Each structure stands twice: as structure tokens, then as C-alpha cells.
């Protein structure tokens, strides 16, 4: 009996996914667990496996199609069965057939693309997240791409094609006249671009990506529905700086992993929360759910936007294990390959902007959590010690609490204890 395979719904906010690659062709035999296709959400890339055994009777969408969730993508059944009853009505197949993959490395100059990129009625260029990421990495001008994806969507291969169409050997690059050998653009030619009067539009409107829409909605709802209060404190970072320097100096001798200041803060937070469980909680309108284990959310800056993977049971992990988990989750989030389940279930979040030199900020709570800690950069301060003025390295911490669930005094006590634990980190490890 024929069985349709639908585009999965991997999150409450996900409305559609981009089918990025087929791993089977129409007519191929399929076993349960075989890889059928790969699709991309606004946050991650996921492989879909076959849930049944048989023959791939039909494929309803090409690579690059933006497919609504729960829509039939293909059909598995017995050879000779009809799949017509399962055909999906949307979305429309691309008007331009997908071109063969284009190699970025080429000995000759590919002819420049001549077709105009299709735009939506509102003037925005439709582009997949993977294509946008490649364009940002290579500096490609998205407006020059000829879309071959579904409904005039620019997909990754279209951006890759630009790398060939606009090589240094082309007579013109972004408006520069090439005067070098073979029409190559020299530094002097590129410099002339900036002396010309601007001829293009004054600004460009960029349509929000799905992940930016999710972030915007979540942040607005957080600030509009909570009574958020931010407390700021700082501590002497001499102990954690010395500890980290010691770990780095002895890493090879004792086979130690790289321990960052962020790992140290995450470890201290996971232990300090055990004595302040009212901050390790969810606010549920008419009740507060207090957790006994710390599932630590970790804000990660990615090309797609802010993602918050969760380090489960952080309070029971050693510093080394916690550091390994944090790095693995950050890497998966950055690559867009993180599983959706790893972005849920946090009980408290840490957001670190210290590497940007931020001295203090107001982190926004990730509901239904009741608190979030912002980690700030190092700054030099002075204090009186044994009657002498002494300079020291200070690190700032910004704690935002939901005043509906937590009062200022309990928040301040947590912040004070956390600062104390970080100033005496070597003892905390014991």
C-alpha cells in the first residue's frame, strides 16, 4: 500500500522548509531507515529517513523548493502502484529548470548571466538561508543572481554561479573598468569606483529571514509580557584568569581541553543556581515550576541569528565535560545542523557579550524562564587592599529577572553568590 512522506513540522513556529537535496531518485528501491532527502528549517539542516520499505513511486518537488510543512513530498509503495492520489497542490515548480552544479574553480571565464533576477511584488528578492549565507561569505551581489529555485527563489547554486560569472578576469566587476592584462581589474581600477557619484538607490530593503522573524516575535513578547528588572554587579577576575592561564600552560602535559572564560562562568552559574532554585524556574501564569536540575541555555551568535542551545543537566557535569558540550553545541548551531530538540528545555540562560568589550547590557529573558545572565567584558579598576591602592581586572555581570516570579533581593543574592564563587573559582571546583 502506497504511503506518502510529508514535510515534517519540527517546531511550533516553522511553517515551511526548503528541500535542499534528494538522496533517492524516482523508481529507486527504498529500505526503512534509508536517507530520502535533506531539508532546511530557519534554524537547522535535517535529514529525513524512510519510514517504510518499497519503491520511491514519485517525487513531487525538486531540490530548492520551499515546501509547507505537512505537505506530501514523495510516495513509497509497491512497484506499479499509482501515486496520483497523493500529489500536492503547492508550491509551484520553478519556471527555470535547475542548472547542473557549477564548479567555483574554473580555468576559463564563464559567460555573464543575462537573465534578470525575479523579484516579489513588494520588491524583495526571495533567497534561501543557505544561499544568503554563501553570499555573505563570498561577498556576492545577490541582486545579480539568476534564480533557479521554486517560485523564483535564489538558491545556493545560483550564488555559486556568480563566482564563475564574475571572476577577476571579467572586463567589469561591480562597475570597475579593467585596464590590466586580459581585462583584469587592478587596485587602481577598483579605487575609481569610490570616486564616482552614486548612481544606485539610496538604500535597500532586506526582507526578514524566518529566524529573524522568530527572534523579533519572541523578544517583543518577552518585553511586553514580563516585568523585567536588570541588576548589575562586577567581581575581581584575577582567580579565573590565573586558573585559565594555568590550564593553557599545562594543556599538553595533562591532555587538557581548551577551557574558556565562558566555560568557567557556565560552570559557576550551574553550581550557584542549586542554592537559588527560584531563578532556575519557569513562570506559568498561575504557578512557578522550579527545576531541581540545571538545563543551561547558552546564547550563540550565528549567521542566521541568535540561537540558544541547551546544555542538559549542566549542574552534574564536570568542567571539562561542560566545556566540551558547550563547544559542540555552539559548532552545531553555527553550521545550522543542530537538532531542534537541543534548542528547547532550558531553565536558565547565559548570554556572553564580553568578547565585544561590552561593559554592561540588558539581556532579554527567554520565556518561560524567569532569569537570564549577561556576561560582560573585562575592564581595569582599582581597589584599596591592606591600605594600598591596587589595580585589578574586573568582569561585569548583568542579571535580568522576571519581577512577577522573582523579587529584586533574591536576584541580588544570587548575583552576590555568583561573584563570590567566581572570585574563588579554584575553591568552587573542590
N, C-alpha and C positions, 0 to 999 in steps of 0.2 A: 504494500500500500504506500502510495506517494506521501512524503512528509515534507512540508515547507520549512525552510530555515529562515527565521526572521532576524532583522537587525536588533540586537539586544538593547534594552534600556538599562544602562549601567549607573544611572543616577537620577535623582528627582528632577534636576534642572536640565538634563540632557534631552533635547528634542530631536536631534538628528546627528548622524555620524557620517564621516567621509570614508568610503571604501577605497583603501589605498593599494591593495594588491590581492589578486586571485592566486591561490596556490593549486587549484584544480581547474581543469577545463571541462566544458560540456561533454558528457559521454564518458568521463573518467570513472573507473570503479572507486568506491569510497568505503573505507572501513571506519567503524566507530572510533573516534579519537583522532582521526586524520585532520590535518590543518586544512581548512577550507579557504578562508580569506582573512585578511588583516584590515582592521578599521581603526579610525582615529576619532576620539572624542575631543572636547575642548581642553582636556587635561592630560590624556594619555593615549598610547597606542596599544591595541589589544588584538590578540589572535583568537579567531573563532574556530572551534573544533567541531567535527561532525558528531551529531548525537545519535545517528542511525547508520546502518550499513546498506549499501546498494550501489546504484549508479547515479551520478550527477545528471539528472534528466534535463535541467535547464538552468540558465543563469539570466537573471532579469536586469542586472545593472553592470555597466562597465567600470573599470578602475577610474577613480576620480569622482564618482557620483556621490552627491550629498543626499543621503537616504534617511527619511524619517524613521524614528525608532518604531519597532514592532511591525515594520513593513516586510513582506516576503522578499528575500534576496535571491534564493535559489530553491531547488526542489531535489530531494533524494528519493529514489524509489527503485522499482524493478525495471529492467530493460524493457522498452516498448511501451511503458505506461505514458499517459499524457499528463503534461504539467500545466496545460492551459488554464485550468480552473484556479490556479494559484498565482497567476500573473498579477503584478502590482500595477496600479494606475499612475503612480508618481514615484520619483520625479521624471521629467522629460530627459531622454537620452541626449547627449551633446550633439550639436549640429555639425561640428567638425570632428571627424574620426580621430582618436588619439594617435599621435605620431609615435614612431619607434623611439626607444630611449636614445637620447643624444649624448654622446661622449663629450665631456668637458675638454679633454685633451685632444687636440686635433692638429695635424701638421699643416692643414690649409685653412683658409678663412671661409667659414660658411656664409652663404648669401644672407644679407639682412632680411629680417622678416618684414613683409609689406602689409599684411592684413592689420586692420585697426583692432585694438583690444575691445571686446564687448563690455559695456558698462550697464549697470542697472539704471532704471528710470530716474532714480534720485542722484545719479552721477557717481556713485561709489563703484569701485572695481571689486568684483567678487573674487576672493583668493582664499585658498585653503591654508590652515595653520602651518603645514609643512612647507608650503611654497613661500609664505611670508617669512618663515624662519630662515630659509635658504637665501632669500633676497636680502635679509638683514646681514647675513654672514658674508655674502659676496658683494654687497653694495649695488646689486642690480636694480635698475629702474623698473618697478612693477608696471608702470604705465606703458612700457614698450613691449610687454609680454603679449603674445597671441594666445588667448585661452583655448585649451582643448578639452577642458573638463566639462562636467554636466552643467547645463544652463549657463554657458559662457563663463565658467569658473576657471580662474588661473590655478593650475596645479603645479606640482614640483618640477615636472619635466619641462614646463613652459619657461620656468626661471632658469633651468639648466641650459635650455636652448639659447638664452641670452648670452651665456658665457662664450658661446661659439660665434654668435652673430655680431658681438661687439668686442672682439679681441683687439689687442694693441695694434694689429696690422690694418685695422679698418681705417679708411680715409678720414672718418669723423667719429669722434667719441664724445657724446653729451655736448655737442656744439663746438668742439675744438677742431680746427683745420690742421691736419697732419702735414708737416713740412719735412719730416725725416725720411730715411730710406724706406721705399715701399709704401709711403703714405703713413708711416708710423707717427704717432703723436709724441712730441718731445715735451720736456718740462716747460720750455718757453711757450709752446703752443697751448698747454693746459692753463698757463698763467693768464693768457689773453682772455679766457672765459670770464674771469672775475673783473676785468676792466670794462666789459660790455654792459650797457644799460640793461636792466632786467626786462625781458620780453614776455615772460610767462605770467601766470596768475600770482597774485599776492599771497595766497595760502592754498592749502589742500585739506579737504575734509576727509578724514580716515574713519571708515565705519568701524564700530566697536566689534572686537572679536567676541566669540561666545564666552571665553573665560573672563574677559574684561567685564562683560555684562553681568556675569555671576558675581564677580568681586564687587561691582558697583551696587548691585542689589543687596548683597549681604552686608556691606559696610553701612549703607543707608539705613537698612532695617535695624542694624545693631545700634547705631547712634540715636535713631528716632524712637526706639522701643525701650531703651535702658536708661538708668540714671547713672551715668559713668563718671567716676571720680579718679583722677590720676595723682599718685603720690610719688615724689622724687627723693632719692637718697643716693649716697655715694659711700665708697669704702676704700681703704688702703689696699691696693692691688699688689703690694710687694710680695706677699706669700704665694699667690698664684703665678706671678711672673717668675719667681725663683723656682717654683715647682716645675713649670713648663720648661724652663731653661735646663733644669736637671734631667728631665725626660728626654729632651732633644740631644743632650750631650751623651747620654748613656743608651740611646735607642739601639744602636748597633750591638753594643756589648750584651744587652739583656733582651734583644729582639723585641723592642717595644714599638707599638704603632705611633703614628703622629697624633699627639694629644693637643688640641687647640684650646684657646681660652673659652671658646663657645662650649666645647665638650665639658670643661670644668664647671662652667655655670650651669649647664643642663644637669650635671650630676648633683651639684649643691641644691638646685631647685627641687629635684626629685626627693632628696632626703629631708629638706626643710618642710616640704608640704605635708609630710607624715605627721608633723606636730601642729599643722594648721589646715585640717581637712575641710574646714568650711570654705576654703578657697579652691579646693580640689573637688569641685561640685558643678552640677547643672541646675539652673533655675527653671522650674516647670510651672510657672504662673501661680499655682496654688500650693506648691511644695518645692523643697530643695533636695535634690538627690546627691548625697555625699558619698564619694567613692573611697574605698579602702586601698586601692592600688592607684598608682600614678601613671596615667597614659598621656605622655607628654607630647603636645603638639609643637612642631618646630617650623616656623615660617621660613620658606625658601623662595628666593627671588629667581624666577625663570624667564626665559624669553617670552613665554605665553602669559606671564603674570604671576601673581603671588599664589603659591600652593602651600598647604600646611599638612605634611605627612605626620603620622603619629608613631612615636616610639612606645610600643605597648609594654606595660609593666616596667617602666624605667626605674622605679624605686628598688627593684630586685636585681638590677644588672650591675656588674662591676663597671668601673670607669672605662676599662679597655673595651668591654662588650658594648657599652653605651656609645662610645666614640665610633666603633665600627658600624653600629646600626645607624647612627646619625649620618655618617658619610655615605652609606649605601642608599639610604632613603633620599638624601639630597641629590645624589647622582641620578637615581631613577626619575625623580621629579624634574631635573634639568633636561633629561633626554626625552621626557614625555612618555616613558614606558612604565610609570608607576601604576600599580593596580588600584582601582577605585576604593577597595576596602581599606587600603593603607592611608587614605585621606579622611577617614572617619574615626569617631570614637574617642577623640581627645578629651581630657578632663581639665587641662590647663595648658596654656600656650606660651612659648618664649619667642620673641622677635628680636633679632640682633642686628642693629644698625651701627655697631661700634666701628666696623672697618671703614665706614664712610666719614668718620670723625664727628658724628652727631653727639652733642653733649647732653641733650635730654629731648624727649618727644612724648607724644600722647598715643600709645598703641591702642588700637580699637579691638574690643573684645569679640571673640569668635563665638556667637551664641550656639547652644545654650550654656556655654561656660560662663563662669562668674568673674573670671580674672584673667589677665594677661600681663606678662612681664616684658618690658622693653629693656634691652641691654645696650648701653651707650659706650662711647669711645673712652680712651684713656686721656687724662689731662693732668698737668703738673700742678700740684697745690702745696701749701706749706702748713705745718702744724708745730705746736710747741711740745717738745718731748724732753723731759728732765731739765726744764728751764732753757732749752736751746731750740732755736727755730730750725726746723728740718723740712726739706723739700721731699715730696713723695709722689708716686704715680697713683692717681685716683681714677676709679671707674664708676660711672653713674648707672643707676638702675631706675626705671620708671614703671611703677605698678599701677595698672588701671583696674578698678574693681567695679562691679555692678552694685550700686548702693542699695538696690532693692533686696539683695541677698546678703551683702556683707557691709558692715559699718567701717568707718574710717580707722578706728582704733585696732580692730583685728588685722586689717590690711597693713597698718603701720607696724604692728608686732611681727608679722611675717617678714616684712621688709627689713626690720632691725635684725631678726634672727638670721636671715639670709646673708646680710652684710657681715655679721659675725662669723658665720660658717665659712664664707669666702676669705675673710681675713685670717682665718685659722684653718685653711683647707687641708693642710697636712694632718692635723688632728682629726678632721672630719672623716678622712679616709680610714682612720683607725676605728 
